[in-house]
């Protein structure tokens, strides 16, 4: 047990799995009280049982304003304050060549990835301004920093999160509220399996497959893990980062540093195809 978040209260969206779940567990270990905001109610209820009174679950579709407001209100009502919101909920979203983009899929993707972040900021900001303190963290992506790392709309949405974080940091700095984006690289989570439409259990299993696929994706020769993102979120939520704001911080094993000369094109796509082909055969 640590004490870096002792006495602090956080809302974490998408907190029942992957990077969100890893962050929930680390924040609790470091002394925080956490509201988990997600749509996976069974997992949320189980987390309440497993982690006790320092965790509360709130059903939250981040594209629905009332849901996000409800999660923030629960944090204040139950725990008395709000020190951090981690706008982490995400989906792979609509994909395909630009002429093929389904506009209903576009709206859903932007609703989760951009509107959800805007709503988290909207409802956290007045509480943190009144407290004269707080940390707003949002999950962006290396796909929001450079082309070629994700589908068109996903990449555009993540770029929006990066720029929004910088813009809102300028507004809230005078209130001692920090706003930053984390840009994960190749992190092994179930989002890859969910993006392929795999059932929940197989999607969860796909995360282990992705660890194998992502080993050679970046100069540091291992897959990124949810714990890598959780540790960066811990830094940004804690008092260790009180002069860090308006940043888009890549957690990517040096992926964005440049292209290695020995790397071949298409290796990640080929590796994913093989891994998921093997998974579907089991």
Beta strands, then each sheet from edge to edge (+ up, - down):
strand 1: 9-13
strand 2: 33-38
strand 3: 55-59
strand 4: 84-87
strand 5: 134-139
strand 6: 177-184
strand 7: 248-251
sheet 1: 3+ 2+ 1+ 4+ 5+ 6+ 7+
end
